[in-house]
Structure formats: structure tokens, C-alpha cells
């Protein structure tokens, strides 16, 4: 038997421990390859959406590769630690450090090459399905199948270099260990988990600081968000390394709670397991939190996009900036709609733009008469009389302006005024309709609005906005439209036609389309969903693999413990309950913590980024990860309990 056969037999004998690592690596290779196959597809450059999706997938490739480096580095380190006793025996039998290093390198290379081959094979089998799915989700033209030699070569070389370089890098671990330390392996006695109350309190303080930084809505900027992320990550690290140990230590002081059934056994064991696996649990929590937040943001943005569409009653809005072009533009719009047999109605409105308190609380300001013109056209209830100094307001759900409408007065700031207007806020007895659901609405009395108009000078006449709103009765339906619906197709055509007129100096005015805005946002979110869902899947599979590695690295120690306990009366039922509960806590604590973090972060940032109510999206994302983790738990727990049952007396 030569050295290569020896390395291959070692991999085969340790197949149970390497199984999750192999599958996770192959899955990452497969996703990386499918993205590369899309990026290198010759038909991508033929559409704008294809180029956008390609850019998104290139970013995803970088994320996958960086995460793969961390995953492989952690995995190899765990395997080497678990097999330290085996390497100690080889050293006693005469194996040199160089021979052991060569053995480890060959084993990692065998697994790496196997993962690459399996990943490429899986990617080729699913390539046609992937291309069909990408076309359906992103709305691009059909992409025919092609033989992706370039993508295969790129993926194979990238991961071959990754496995080879990281295999060499991790060999540094063995040069610092003596034979006696290697022979000790994982059987060395563990010290009592210690807690630093200072660091535990620091962890709580860091988590609280992250929340307070995100809650400071007025001055929230990128540096503050990054600072909140850094404090939150460090707080999570100290939560696992210090706070959890402190909580278990406090729990162990209560005999009434602890000395019942098998609680003493599994609580004592969890103190060691959480302390030993703190870094791993921290990494899993951060990975799942990032994936949960990404999925939650995409789901919330999709729901908000639909709410924005449904809240905007007008199919088109034509903004008047230069009066001389109005007649020709209106005639052009009428021609375009008439050719398609579209019946429509129009109203002209005047408004100011302002904000409530802070510039984040953007609002459109109308007079009561202007608002009632729109209400009459739409068949909605009109506003009653509004007195001077009074107002009625409507805030878009999830907007910053929503918080400002909880008092009895509102501070309305306009660029034409030196000081804000302090207006009495009347009860909103009539459900207001937004002239444009991207904004919130404040309705003034006719007297106050006229006074603002009369106060305009020649320099700020352009602060009074004039718009022609176009209402298409046949396009008023419940729910969001499909991308093939006439409103989307015609809306895109009219918008691009008006942009061409603007570029060719035929007009200086601008027109927006409700359907086009909805469709473009939906296409962008679909692309992000398509790219992000596979990254989230990689994070999920990898987090389960991390837990699998750690559990099987401690399997021999648990075997010895339960074998000894079975001699003094511990039954199979108690063993299954205790071990199952410990595995469940390791699998589900990171998901629960990630869900709480995601809910807190997105709830605080939702108003700033107009995400609306994030409760359902966050619960959906967290529920998906819980379901995946439950599947992994059932598989790992069944295999683990079978191994422990074999040593019971």
C-alpha cells in the first residue's frame, strides 16, 4: 500500500465525520458553478436585466468564495483537532512531522477534488433547470443551454487552489504540539467553565448600545449603522462566551429547579458545551442573522412595493416644469393612449413639498380644494371644511412621517418659509388617499394654501409644483399586476418615450408611470431574491455542518460519559432525552437569537428605508431557517443517539 492509498483509506474510514463537510463543500461548488455558468452565458449581454443579474451574481460569487474560505478553514481545523490522538499514534510508530503533514494534505485534497467533481456534476445536471428558473424569476429572454467549459474551468481552478492553500495553512497547527499532547486528543479533562462578570455585563451593554444607536432615528447615518453592527457582533460574541455561562451558573444555584429528573445532567453538560462551542455558535448566529436580515429585507421590500402600487390611484403623473411644452406633451400622451384604446381622465393639481420635523419625514402638501378634486375623480369621500391653522394628514405605513402624526400638532417645514408652520392636527375621519403613495400627505385649509402661494417670489416660483394626474379606470384592480399586463407594458413604453423626448430636447417636463416603477422594483427584487436565496441556503447548510463537526468531534467523550452513567442506572430513555435536548439547544439557540436580532434591527431601520411592517417578513425568514434547522436536527440527532445507544450497558 503506497502513501496515496493510505490517505484514501483514511478518508474512507472517517467517512461518517467527513460526510457533512463533503456535502457542504460540494453544495458550495455547485452554487458557485451555476452562478459562473450564468455569468459566462453568451446571451446575458443582450438584455439590460441580464447584465444587472450578472453583476448581482458576480457579487454573490465573491460572497460564496469568501465564506467558503472561512468554512473550509474552520472545518479542517475541527477535523485535525478531533484526530489528534490518531496523529499521536502515527508519531509513536515513527511517522515524521513531514509525513503527517503530507498525509493531511493528501486527505484534504482528496475530499476537495471529490467535492469539486460532485459539485460540477450536480451543477451540470441542474443547469437547464437553473437557466429556466433564472429566466422566469428575473423576466429575461429565454437563455438556451450551452456547454459551460469556461465556467467549469474557472470553478475547478478556484476551489482547487482554495483547498490546496488552506490545507497547507492549517498544517501550522501540528508543528506546535508534542506527541504526548496529541495522544491526549479530546480526552483531556475539561476545566470548570469560568465567567467574567465584567465581560458578561459588557456584552449586555454592547447589545443595548447597538439598539440605542439604531434607535437614534434623526441622526442615523452609515457610520452609526456600522458602529451598531460592530457593537452588536461583539455583544453576540460575549453573549455566548460569558452571558450564557453566567445564566447557567445562576440556574445551577437553584436546587428546586435543577435537582429534578435529568436536569442536573444536561444543564451541567450544557455549561461545558456552550463554553466549548461559543465561537462556533457565534459564527453560526452571525451567518444566520445575515441571511435572515437579507431575506427579511427582500420580503419586506416586495410587500412594500405592492402596497405602494396599490396606494397610488393614478397610472401616470406628468410633472410640469416648463409651460411651453405642456400642450405638445399632453397631445403626445393622448395619442399614445388612444392608439391602445385606453380611456382615461385627468386632473391638474398644485402642491408644495415639505417635511415634518426632520427631512426624513417627507410630505406632499395640498389645499383642501386640490385634494377634493382628486377625491371627486376617484369617487372617494371628500374632506369637510378645514379651518385656518388646521390640517389633516396621512402617513404612508412604515414611513418616518407616521411617528410625527401621533400628537395634536405637527411642525410643517417648507423651503419657502423661514420658520416651520405649527398646525393643529384634526382627527382623520376621512381615509385619505395619497396623490403618490411614495409620499405622505398633509392637507391645509384653502386660506393657508393661498397665503403660501401669494408669498412666493419670482426666485422661488418653482417651489409650487404642478402635476397632471392621469387616471385609467380599467387599470384599477385589487392586487399587483403581472409583468405582462397592459399597464406594465404601456407604462414602460410611455415612460421611455417621454425620456427620449427629454433627451432630444423636445420637452423639459417629466412623466412617471406607476406600473413601470412597480415592475422595475419587482424585477430588481426578483434578481436579488434569485441570487440571495442560494447564498442563504449555503449559510443554512454550512451552519448545520459546523454543528455536525463539533458534535462528532465530541462523540467519543460523550460515549465514555454515557457508558459510565449507564453503569450506575442511567437508562436509554434518559440518555435519549438528555442528549436530544442538548443537541436541540445547540441547533436552535442560534436561530432564535438570529430571529430576535433580525426583528429588532429591521423594526428600527424599517421606517428609514420605507420597509413598512417587517413582522411578517421577519417571521417568514426565521420560520424558514427554523424549518431547515429542524430537518438537520432530526437527521443528526437520530445518527448521534444511535452511536450513544451502542455504549449503554
C-alpha positions as CSV (number, residue, x, y, z in Angstrom):
1,X,0.0,0.0,0.0
2,X,1.5,3.3,-1.1
3,X,1.1,6.7,0.7
4,X,-1.8,7.8,-1.6
5,X,-3.7,4.7,-0.9
6,X,-3.1,5.1,2.8
7,X,-4.6,8.7,2.6
8,X,-7.5,7.4,0.6
9,X,-8.3,4.6,3.1
10,X,-8.1,7.2,5.9
11,X,-10.8,9.3,4.2
12,X,-12.9,6.2,3.6
13,X,-12.7,5.1,7.2
14,X,-13.6,8.5,8.5
15,X,-16.4,8.9,6.0
16,X,-19.0,9.5,8.8
17,X,-17.1,12.5,10.1
18,X,-16.3,13.9,6.6
19,X,-19.8,13.3,5.2
20,X,-21.3,16.7,6.1
21,X,-18.1,18.5,5.2
22,X,-18.1,16.8,1.8
23,X,-21.8,17.6,1.1
24,X,-21.5,21.2,2.2
25,X,-18.4,21.7,0.1
26,X,-20.0,20.1,-3.0
27,X,-23.1,22.3,-2.5
28,X,-21.0,25.4,-2.4
29,X,-19.1,24.3,-5.5
30,X,-22.4,23.6,-7.3
31,X,-23.9,27.0,-6.5
32,X,-20.6,28.8,-7.4
33,X,-20.6,26.9,-10.7
34,X,-24.2,27.6,-11.6
35,X,-23.6,31.3,-11.0
36,X,-20.5,31.2,-13.1
37,X,-22.4,29.4,-15.8
38,X,-24.9,32.2,-15.9
39,X,-22.2,34.9,-15.8
40,X,-20.4,33.4,-18.8
41,X,-23.6,32.7,-20.8
42,X,-23.3,34.3,-24.3
43,X,-26.9,35.5,-24.2
44,X,-26.5,37.6,-21.0
45,X,-25.2,40.8,-22.6
46,X,-28.2,41.0,-24.9
47,X,-30.6,42.5,-22.2
48,X,-30.2,45.1,-19.5
49,X,-31.9,42.9,-17.0
50,X,-29.3,40.1,-17.9
51,X,-26.4,42.5,-17.3
52,X,-27.9,43.6,-13.9
53,X,-28.4,40.0,-12.9
54,X,-24.9,39.1,-14.0
55,X,-23.5,41.9,-11.8
56,X,-25.5,40.6,-8.8
57,X,-24.2,37.0,-9.4
58,X,-20.6,38.3,-9.6
59,X,-21.1,39.8,-6.1
60,X,-22.6,36.6,-5.0
61,X,-19.6,34.7,-6.3
62,X,-17.3,36.8,-4.1
63,X,-19.5,36.2,-1.1
64,X,-19.6,32.5,-1.7
65,X,-15.9,32.2,-2.1
66,X,-15.0,34.3,1.0
67,X,-17.5,32.2,3.0
68,X,-16.0,29.0,1.5
69,X,-12.6,30.1,2.8
70,X,-13.9,30.5,6.3
71,X,-15.9,27.3,6.1
72,X,-13.0,25.1,4.9
73,X,-10.6,26.7,7.3
74,X,-12.9,26.0,10.3
75,X,-13.8,22.5,9.1
76,X,-10.2,21.4,8.6
77,X,-9.2,22.8,11.9
78,X,-12.1,20.9,13.6
79,X,-11.1,17.6,11.9
80,X,-7.4,17.9,12.8
81,X,-8.3,18.6,16.5
82,X,-10.7,15.6,16.5
83,X,-8.0,13.3,15.1
84,X,-5.1,14.5,17.2
85,X,-4.9,11.1,19.0
86,X,-4.6,9.3,15.7
87,X,-1.7,11.6,14.7
88,X,0.0,10.9,18.1
89,X,-0.1,7.2,17.5
90,X,1.4,7.7,14.0
91,X,4.2,9.7,15.6
92,X,4.9,6.9,18.1
93,X,5.1,4.4,15.2
94,X,7.8,6.5,13.5
95,X,5.9,8.9,11.3
96,X,7.8,12.2,10.9
97,X,6.1,15.6,11.0
98,X,6.6,15.9,7.3
99,X,4.9,12.6,6.6
100,X,1.9,13.5,8.8
101,X,1.7,16.9,7.0
102,X,1.8,15.2,3.7
103,X,-0.9,12.7,4.8
104,X,-3.2,15.5,5.9
105,X,-2.6,17.5,2.7
106,X,-3.5,14.5,0.6
107,X,-6.6,13.7,2.6
108,X,-7.9,17.3,2.3
109,X,-7.0,17.3,-1.4
110,X,-8.9,14.0,-2.0
111,X,-12.0,15.4,-0.3
112,X,-11.6,18.7,-2.1
113,X,-11.3,17.1,-5.5
114,X,-14.3,14.9,-4.8
115,X,-16.3,17.9,-3.7
116,X,-15.4,19.7,-6.9
117,X,-16.3,16.8,-9.1
118,X,-19.6,16.2,-7.3
119,X,-20.4,19.9,-7.3
120,X,-19.7,20.3,-11.0
121,X,-21.7,17.1,-11.8
122,X,-24.7,18.4,-9.8
123,X,-24.4,21.8,-11.4
124,X,-24.5,20.3,-14.9
125,X,-27.5,18.1,-14.1
126,X,-29.4,21.1,-12.8
127,X,-28.1,23.7,-15.2
128,X,-31.1,23.6,-17.6
129,X,-33.4,23.9,-14.6
130,X,-31.3,26.8,-13.2
131,X,-31.4,28.7,-16.6
132,X,-35.2,28.2,-16.9
133,X,-35.7,29.4,-13.3
134,X,-33.4,32.4,-13.7
135,X,-35.4,33.5,-16.8
136,X,-38.7,33.1,-15.1
137,X,-37.7,34.9,-11.9
138,X,-35.8,37.8,-13.5
139,X,-38.1,38.2,-16.5
140,X,-35.3,38.0,-19.1
141,X,-35.5,36.5,-22.5
142,X,-35.0,32.7,-22.9
143,X,-31.5,31.5,-22.3
144,X,-30.6,28.4,-24.3
145,X,-28.4,25.6,-22.8
146,X,-24.7,25.7,-23.7
147,X,-21.7,23.6,-22.6
148,X,-20.1,25.8,-19.9
149,X,-16.5,24.8,-20.3
150,X,-15.2,28.2,-19.2
151,X,-17.4,28.2,-16.0
152,X,-16.3,24.6,-15.2
153,X,-12.6,25.5,-15.6
154,X,-13.0,28.7,-13.6
155,X,-14.8,26.9,-10.7
156,X,-12.4,23.9,-10.7
157,X,-9.3,26.1,-10.6
158,X,-10.7,28.5,-7.9
159,X,-11.7,25.7,-5.5
160,X,-8.7,23.6,-6.2
161,X,-6.5,26.5,-5.2
162,X,-8.7,27.2,-2.2
163,X,-8.5,23.6,-0.9
164,X,-4.7,23.3,-1.5
165,X,-3.8,26.7,0.0
166,X,-5.9,26.2,3.1
167,X,-4.7,22.6,3.6
168,X,-1.1,23.9,3.7
169,X,-2.1,26.8,6.0
170,X,-3.8,24.6,8.6
171,X,-0.8,22.3,8.9
172,X,0.8,25.0,11.1
173,X,-1.4,23.7,14.0
174,X,0.6,20.5,14.3
175,X,4.0,21.9,14.5
176,X,3.3,23.3,17.9
177,X,2.1,20.1,19.5
178,X,4.2,17.4,21.3
179,X,3.3,13.7,20.9
180,X,2.0,13.5,24.5
181,X,-0.4,16.3,23.7
182,X,-1.6,14.7,20.5
183,X,-2.1,11.4,22.3
184,X,-4.3,13.2,24.9
185,X,-6.6,14.2,22.0
186,X,-10.1,15.2,23.1
187,X,-9.9,13.1,26.2
188,X,-8.1,15.7,28.3
189,X,-10.2,16.7,31.4
190,X,-12.1,20.0,31.0
191,X,-11.8,22.8,33.5
192,X,-14.9,24.3,35.1
193,X,-16.4,26.9,32.8
194,X,-15.4,30.3,34.2
195,X,-17.3,33.5,33.8
196,X,-16.1,37.1,33.9
197,X,-19.0,39.2,35.2
198,X,-17.3,42.3,33.8
199,X,-17.3,40.8,30.3
200,X,-20.8,39.5,30.7
201,X,-22.1,43.0,31.7
202,X,-20.0,44.4,28.8
203,X,-21.8,42.0,26.4
204,X,-25.2,43.2,27.6
205,X,-24.1,46.8,27.4
206,X,-22.8,46.3,23.8
207,X,-26.1,44.7,22.7
208,X,-28.0,47.6,24.3
209,X,-25.7,50.1,22.7
210,X,-26.4,48.6,19.3
211,X,-30.1,49.0,19.8
212,X,-29.8,52.6,21.0
213,X,-27.5,53.5,18.1
214,X,-30.2,52.2,15.6
215,X,-33.0,53.9,17.6
216,X,-31.5,57.4,17.2
217,X,-33.5,57.9,14.1
218,X,-32.8,61.6,13.4
219,X,-29.1,61.4,13.0
220,X,-28.8,57.8,11.7
221,X,-26.1,57.6,9.1
222,X,-23.8,55.0,7.6
223,X,-21.1,55.3,10.3
224,X,-23.7,54.8,13.0
225,X,-25.1,51.8,11.3
226,X,-21.6,50.3,11.0
227,X,-20.9,51.1,14.7
228,X,-24.2,49.5,15.7
229,X,-23.3,46.4,13.6
230,X,-19.8,46.2,15.3
231,X,-21.2,46.5,18.8
232,X,-24.0,44.0,18.1
233,X,-21.5,41.5,16.7
234,X,-19.1,41.9,19.7
235,X,-22.2,41.8,22.1
236,X,-23.2,38.5,20.5
237,X,-19.7,37.1,21.0
238,X,-19.7,38.0,24.7
239,X,-23.3,36.6,25.0
240,X,-22.1,33.1,24.1
241,X,-18.7,33.2,25.8
242,X,-19.8,34.9,29.1
243,X,-23.5,35.7,29.4
244,X,-24.8,32.1,28.7
245,X,-22.2,30.7,31.2
246,X,-23.4,33.2,33.8
247,X,-27.0,32.3,33.2
248,X,-26.3,28.6,33.6
249,X,-24.3,29.2,36.7
250,X,-27.2,31.2,38.2
251,X,-29.6,28.3,37.2
252,X,-27.3,25.7,38.9
253,X,-27.7,27.6,42.2
254,X,-31.4,26.7,42.4
255,X,-31.7,23.1,43.7
256,X,-35.5,23.3,43.3
257,X,-35.2,23.8,39.6
258,X,-32.1,21.7,38.9
259,X,-32.4,18.6,41.0
260,X,-35.4,17.1,39.1
261,X,-35.1,14.2,36.6
262,X,-32.2,14.5,34.3
263,X,-31.9,18.3,34.6
264,X,-28.7,18.2,36.6
265,X,-27.1,16.1,33.9
266,X,-28.0,18.1,30.8
267,X,-27.7,21.5,32.5
268,X,-24.2,20.7,33.7
269,X,-23.2,19.3,30.3
270,X,-24.6,22.4,28.5
271,X,-22.4,24.6,30.6
272,X,-19.4,22.9,29.1
273,X,-20.8,22.5,25.6
274,X,-21.8,26.2,25.2
275,X,-18.5,27.3,26.6
276,X,-16.5,25.0,24.3
277,X,-18.7,25.8,21.3
278,X,-19.1,29.5,22.0
279,X,-17.1,30.6,18.9
280,X,-18.8,28.2,16.7
281,X,-22.3,29.2,18.0
282,X,-21.3,32.8,17.5
283,X,-20.2,32.2,13.8
284,X,-23.5,30.3,13.2
285,X,-25.6,33.1,14.7
286,X,-23.8,35.8,12.7
287,X,-24.2,33.7,9.4
288,X,-27.9,33.0,10.1
289,X,-28.5,36.7,11.2
290,X,-27.1,38.0,7.9
291,X,-29.1,35.5,5.9
292,X,-32.3,36.3,7.9
293,X,-31.9,40.0,7.5
294,X,-31.2,39.7,3.8
295,X,-34.3,37.5,3.3
296,X,-36.4,39.7,5.6
297,X,-35.4,42.9,3.8
298,X,-36.2,41.4,0.4
299,X,-39.6,40.1,1.6
300,X,-40.4,43.4,3.3
301,X,-39.4,45.4,0.2
302,X,-41.6,43.2,-2.0
303,X,-44.6,43.7,0.3
304,X,-43.9,47.4,0.4
305,X,-43.6,47.6,-3.4
306,X,-47.1,46.1,-3.7
307,X,-48.5,48.5,-1.0
308,X,-47.0,51.5,-2.9
309,X,-48.6,50.4,-6.1
310,X,-52.0,49.7,-4.6
311,X,-51.9,53.0,-2.7
312,X,-51.3,55.1,-5.9
313,X,-54.6,55.7,-7.7
314,X,-53.0,57.4,-10.8
315,X,-51.5,55.4,-13.6
316,X,-49.3,58.3,-14.8
317,X,-48.1,61.6,-13.3
318,X,-46.9,64.4,-15.6
319,X,-44.8,67.0,-13.8
320,X,-44.9,70.5,-15.3
321,X,-41.6,72.4,-15.2
322,X,-41.8,74.4,-18.4
323,X,-45.3,75.6,-19.5
324,X,-44.3,75.9,-23.2
325,X,-44.1,72.1,-23.6
326,X,-47.3,71.2,-21.9
327,X,-49.6,71.3,-24.9
328,X,-47.4,69.2,-27.2
329,X,-46.6,66.7,-24.4
330,X,-50.3,66.2,-23.5
331,X,-51.2,65.7,-27.2
332,X,-48.4,63.1,-27.4
333,X,-49.6,61.2,-24.3
334,X,-53.2,61.3,-25.6
335,X,-52.1,59.9,-29.0
336,X,-50.2,57.1,-27.3
337,X,-53.1,56.1,-25.0
338,X,-55.7,56.5,-27.7
339,X,-53.8,54.2,-30.1
340,X,-54.1,51.5,-27.4
341,X,-57.8,52.1,-26.9
342,X,-57.2,53.3,-23.3
343,X,-59.9,55.6,-21.8
344,X,-58.5,58.0,-19.2
345,X,-59.3,61.1,-17.2
346,X,-57.0,63.8,-15.9
347,X,-56.8,66.5,-13.2
348,X,-54.3,69.2,-12.7
349,X,-53.0,69.7,-9.1
350,X,-50.8,72.1,-7.3
351,X,-48.7,71.2,-4.3
352,X,-45.7,72.0,-2.1
353,X,-43.1,69.6,-0.8
354,X,-42.0,69.7,2.8
355,X,-41.2,67.6,5.8
356,X,-42.4,67.1,9.4
357,X,-39.7,67.8,12.0
358,X,-36.9,66.0,10.1
359,X,-36.0,65.7,6.4
360,X,-36.7,62.0,6.6
361,X,-40.4,62.8,7.2
362,X,-41.1,63.9,3.6
363,X,-44.7,65.0,2.8
364,X,-46.7,66.5,-0.1
365,X,-48.8,69.5,0.8
366,X,-52.2,70.2,-0.8
367,X,-55.1,72.5,-0.2
368,X,-58.5,71.1,0.7
369,X,-59.8,72.1,-2.7
370,X,-57.0,70.4,-4.6
371,X,-57.4,67.2,-2.5
372,X,-61.2,67.2,-3.1
373,X,-60.7,67.4,-6.9
374,X,-58.8,64.1,-6.7
375,X,-61.3,62.6,-4.3
376,X,-64.2,63.5,-6.7
377,X,-62.5,62.0,-9.7
378,X,-61.8,58.7,-7.8
379,X,-65.3,58.6,-6.2
380,X,-63.9,58.9,-2.7
381,X,-65.3,60.8,0.3
382,X,-64.4,64.5,0.3
383,X,-62.9,66.3,3.2
384,X,-65.1,68.6,5.3
385,X,-64.1,72.2,6.0
386,X,-60.6,72.8,7.4
387,X,-60.1,76.0,9.5
388,X,-57.1,78.3,9.2
389,X,-54.1,76.8,11.1
390,X,-55.5,73.3,10.9
391,X,-54.6,70.3,8.9
392,X,-55.5,66.7,8.1
393,X,-52.6,64.3,7.4
394,X,-52.0,60.8,6.1
395,X,-48.6,59.0,6.5
396,X,-47.5,56.1,4.5
397,X,-47.2,52.9,6.5
398,X,-43.7,52.4,7.9
399,X,-42.6,56.0,6.9
400,X,-40.8,58.4,9.3
401,X,-43.7,60.8,9.0
402,X,-46.0,58.2,10.6
403,X,-44.4,58.8,14.0
404,X,-45.0,62.6,13.7
405,X,-48.8,62.2,13.5
406,X,-49.3,60.9,17.0
407,X,-49.6,64.3,18.7
408,X,-52.2,67.1,18.5
409,X,-50.0,69.4,16.4
410,X,-47.4,68.9,13.6
411,X,-44.4,71.1,12.6
412,X,-44.6,71.6,8.8
413,X,-41.3,72.8,7.3
414,X,-41.3,74.3,3.8
415,X,-38.3,75.7,1.9
416,X,-40.2,79.0,1.2
417,X,-40.7,79.6,5.0
418,X,-38.0,80.7,7.4
419,X,-39.8,79.0,10.4
420,X,-41.9,75.8,10.5
421,X,-45.7,76.1,10.5
422,X,-47.2,74.8,13.7
423,X,-50.5,73.2,12.6
424,X,-53.3,71.7,14.6
425,X,-53.8,68.1,13.5
426,X,-57.5,67.3,13.1
427,X,-58.8,63.7,13.5
428,X,-58.5,61.8,10.3
429,X,-62.2,60.9,9.9
430,X,-62.0,60.5,6.1
431,X,-59.5,57.9,4.9
432,X,-57.1,60.0,2.9
433,X,-55.8,58.8,-0.5
434,X,-52.2,59.6,-1.3
435,X,-51.6,61.5,-4.5
436,X,-48.5,59.4,-4.8
437,X,-48.0,56.7,-2.3
438,X,-44.3,57.2,-2.2
439,X,-45.1,60.2,0.0
440,X,-47.2,61.1,2.9
441,X,-49.9,63.8,2.5
442,X,-50.7,67.0,4.5
443,X,-53.9,68.8,3.6
444,X,-54.2,72.5,4.6
445,X,-57.1,74.9,4.5
446,X,-57.6,76.8,1.3
447,X,-56.8,80.1,3.1
448,X,-53.4,78.8,4.4
449,X,-52.5,77.3,1.0
450,X,-53.5,80.5,-0.9
451,X,-51.4,82.5,1.6
452,X,-48.4,80.3,0.8
453,X,-48.9,80.8,-2.9
454,X,-49.2,84.6,-2.6
455,X,-46.0,84.6,-0.6
456,X,-44.0,83.2,-3.5
457,X,-41.4,85.4,-5.1
458,X,-40.0,85.2,-8.7
459,X,-37.0,83.3,-7.4
460,X,-39.0,80.6,-5.7
461,X,-42.0,80.2,-8.0
462,X,-40.6,76.8,-8.9
463,X,-41.3,75.6,-5.3
464,X,-45.0,75.3,-6.3
465,X,-45.3,72.0,-8.1
466,X,-47.9,71.5,-10.8
467,X,-48.8,68.0,-12.0
468,X,-51.3,66.4,-14.3
469,X,-52.5,63.2,-12.8
470,X,-53.8,60.6,-15.3
471,X,-56.5,58.2,-14.1
472,X,-57.2,55.0,-16.0
473,X,-60.4,53.3,-14.7
474,X,-59.7,50.0,-16.4
475,X,-56.4,49.6,-14.6
476,X,-57.9,49.9,-11.1
477,X,-57.9,46.3,-9.7
478,X,-57.1,44.7,-6.5
479,X,-53.6,43.3,-6.1
480,X,-50.5,44.0,-8.0
481,X,-50.4,43.4,-11.8
482,X,-48.4,40.8,-13.7
483,X,-45.4,41.9,-15.7
484,X,-47.3,41.1,-18.9
485,X,-50.3,43.2,-18.1
486,X,-51.1,46.2,-20.4
487,X,-50.4,48.7,-17.6
488,X,-46.8,47.5,-17.3
489,X,-46.2,47.2,-21.0
490,X,-47.8,50.5,-21.9
491,X,-46.4,52.3,-18.9
492,X,-42.8,51.3,-19.8
493,X,-43.4,52.4,-23.4
494,X,-44.7,55.8,-22.4
495,X,-42.0,56.4,-19.8
496,X,-39.2,55.6,-22.2
497,X,-40.9,57.6,-25.0
498,X,-41.0,60.6,-22.7
499,X,-37.4,60.1,-21.7
500,X,-36.5,60.1,-25.3
501,X,-38.3,63.4,-25.8
502,X,-36.4,64.8,-22.8
503,X,-33.1,63.7,-24.2
504,X,-33.8,65.1,-27.6
505,X,-34.8,68.5,-26.1
506,X,-38.4,68.1,-27.3
507,X,-39.6,68.7,-23.7
508,X,-38.3,69.7,-20.3
509,X,-41.1,68.1,-18.4
510,X,-41.1,64.6,-16.8
511,X,-43.6,61.8,-16.6
512,X,-43.7,58.9,-14.1
513,X,-45.6,55.6,-14.5
514,X,-47.0,53.7,-11.6
515,X,-46.8,50.4,-13.4
516,X,-43.2,50.9,-14.7
517,X,-42.0,51.8,-11.2
518,X,-43.6,48.8,-9.7
519,X,-42.3,46.5,-12.4
520,X,-38.7,47.7,-12.3
521,X,-38.6,47.4,-8.5
522,X,-40.1,43.9,-8.7
523,X,-37.6,42.9,-11.3
524,X,-34.7,44.1,-9.2
525,X,-36.1,42.4,-6.1
526,X,-36.6,39.2,-8.1
527,X,-33.0,39.3,-9.1
528,X,-31.9,39.8,-5.5
529,X,-34.2,37.0,-4.4
530,X,-32.8,34.7,-7.0
531,X,-29.2,35.5,-6.0
532,X,-29.8,35.7,-2.3
533,X,-31.8,32.5,-1.8
534,X,-28.9,30.3,-2.8
535,X,-26.5,32.2,-0.5
536,X,-29.0,31.9,2.3
537,X,-29.1,28.1,1.6
538,X,-25.3,27.9,1.7
539,X,-25.3,29.7,5.1
540,X,-28.0,27.3,6.4
541,X,-26.3,24.2,5.2
542,X,-22.9,25.4,6.5
543,X,-24.2,26.3,9.9
544,X,-25.6,22.7,10.2
545,X,-22.3,21.4,9.1
546,X,-20.5,23.4,11.8
547,X,-22.7,21.9,14.4
548,X,-22.2,18.4,13.0
549,X,-18.4,18.7,13.1
550,X,-18.4,19.8,16.7
551,X,-20.8,17.1,17.8
552,X,-18.8,14.3,16.2
553,X,-15.6,15.7,17.5
554,X,-17.0,15.3,21.0
555,X,-18.7,11.9,20.3
556,X,-16.0,9.8,21.9
557,X,-16.1,11.9,25.1
558,X,-19.9,11.6,25.2
559,X,-19.7,7.9,24.7
560,X,-17.4,7.4,27.7
561,X,-19.6,9.6,29.8
562,X,-22.9,7.8,29.0
563,X,-21.2,4.4,29.3
564,X,-20.1,5.3,32.8
565,X,-23.5,6.7,33.7
566,X,-25.3,3.7,32.3
567,X,-23.4,1.5,34.8
568,X,-24.9,3.4,37.7
569,X,-28.5,3.3,36.4
570,X,-29.0,5.8,33.6
571,X,-31.5,4.2,31.1
572,X,-31.8,4.6,27.4
573,X,-34.8,6.9,27.8
574,X,-33.0,9.3,30.0
575,X,-30.0,9.2,27.7
576,X,-32.1,10.0,24.6
577,X,-33.9,12.8,26.4
578,X,-30.7,14.4,27.7
579,X,-28.7,14.1,24.5
580,X,-31.6,15.2,22.3
581,X,-32.2,18.3,24.4
582,X,-28.5,19.3,24.3
583,X,-28.4,18.8,20.6
584,X,-31.7,20.8,20.2
585,X,-30.3,23.7,22.2
586,X,-27.1,23.8,20.1
587,X,-29.2,23.7,16.9
588,X,-32.0,26.2,17.7
589,X,-30.4,28.8,20.1
590,X,-28.6,30.4,17.2
591,X,-31.7,30.6,15.1
592,X,-33.8,32.1,17.9
593,X,-31.1,34.7,18.7
594,X,-30.8,35.5,15.0
595,X,-34.6,35.9,14.7
596,X,-34.6,38.3,17.6
597,X,-31.7,40.3,16.3
598,X,-33.3,40.5,12.8
599,X,-36.7,41.6,14.2
600,X,-35.0,44.3,16.3
601,X,-32.7,45.6,13.6
602,X,-35.3,45.7,10.8
603,X,-38.0,47.2,13.0
604,X,-35.7,50.1,13.9
605,X,-34.5,50.6,10.3
606,X,-37.8,49.9,8.7
607,X,-39.1,53.5,8.8
608,X,-35.9,54.9,7.5
609,X,-35.7,52.6,4.5
610,X,-39.5,52.5,3.9
611,X,-39.9,48.8,4.6
612,X,-43.3,49.1,6.3
613,X,-44.3,46.5,8.8
614,X,-41.5,43.9,8.9
615,X,-43.1,41.5,11.3
616,X,-44.5,39.0,8.7
617,X,-41.3,39.1,6.5
618,X,-39.0,38.5,9.6
619,X,-41.2,35.7,10.9
620,X,-41.3,34.1,7.5
621,X,-37.5,34.2,7.1
622,X,-36.9,33.0,10.6
623,X,-39.5,30.3,10.2
624,X,-37.8,29.0,7.0
625,X,-34.4,28.8,8.8
626,X,-36.1,27.0,11.8
627,X,-37.7,24.5,9.4
628,X,-34.3,23.8,7.7
629,X,-32.6,23.6,11.1
630,X,-35.3,21.2,12.3
631,X,-34.6,18.9,9.4
632,X,-30.9,18.9,10.1
633,X,-31.6,18.3,13.8
634,X,-33.8,15.3,13.1
635,X,-31.1,13.7,10.9
636,X,-28.1,14.5,13.2
637,X,-29.9,13.6,16.4
638,X,-31.0,10.2,15.1
639,X,-27.5,9.3,14.0
640,X,-25.9,10.6,17.2
641,X,-28.3,8.8,19.5
642,X,-27.7,5.5,17.7
643,X,-24.0,5.9,18.3
644,X,-24.6,6.6,22.1
645,X,-27.0,3.7,22.4
646,X,-24.3,1.3,21.4
647,X,-22.3,2.0,24.5
648,X,-25.1,1.8,27.0
649,X,-24.9,-1.2,29.4
